[in-house]
Amino acid sequence: MSGSTKTMDQSTNWFSSFYNTIKQTPINLALVIVSTIVFLKVARLTRRRCQNRGKKQKVDAELPALRRDFTVGELSEYDGFREDGRILVAINFNVYDVSRAVHYYGPDGVYPTYAGRDISRNLINFSVDLNESQKFDDLCDLSISQMNILREWDQQYKEKYPLVGKLLRPGERPTNYTDEEDLESEPEVQRMG
């Protein structure tokens, strides 16, 4: 028997064995399908991350610092689809520039529904669902436990991303930030209720 015939017989035997295993126990077919889907998603995510590394460096280098307050409607414009690619999110009435995390919040990111939105309730509820509401959420119905969770998230974002300004209540006037003022030095005020 030649080497190529032996190799072909081995591969046929492997395929036949694999097919019979799947045929005998349908759960194996489900596992193969799920494994394939997971593999493809991981490969796709890895490819996007590699592509976005170059974008991240470009975004960091090109975007000037931004300091201002936003209404819910104004915030929605910063969803990663602007020409400058800037992405903002609001947490506990604070607005953060998350543009450098395009792999998370960009159009092809893990959490694209967060971009340009108040994500306070998403973080509290561990939800990635899109909040279509363009209304200001005063968060007055949150429990003490939920507020503590939200404060922890806010602190994590504060340590990781630039604080841009605040999310304005309807009718609230924006703060006039000057070059001498620093957002970090402002006293932290809980603006609930």
Secondary structure, 3 states (H helix, E strand, C coil): CCHHHHHHHHHHHHHHHHHHHHHHCHHHHHHHHHHHHHHHHHHHHHHHHHHHHHHHHHHHHHCCCCCCCECHHHHCCCECCCCCCCEEEEECCEEEECHHHHHHHCCCCCCHHHCCEECHHHHHHCCCCCCCCCCCCCCCCCCHHHHHHHHHHHHHHHHHCCEEEEECCCCCCCCCCCCCCCHHHCCCCCCCC
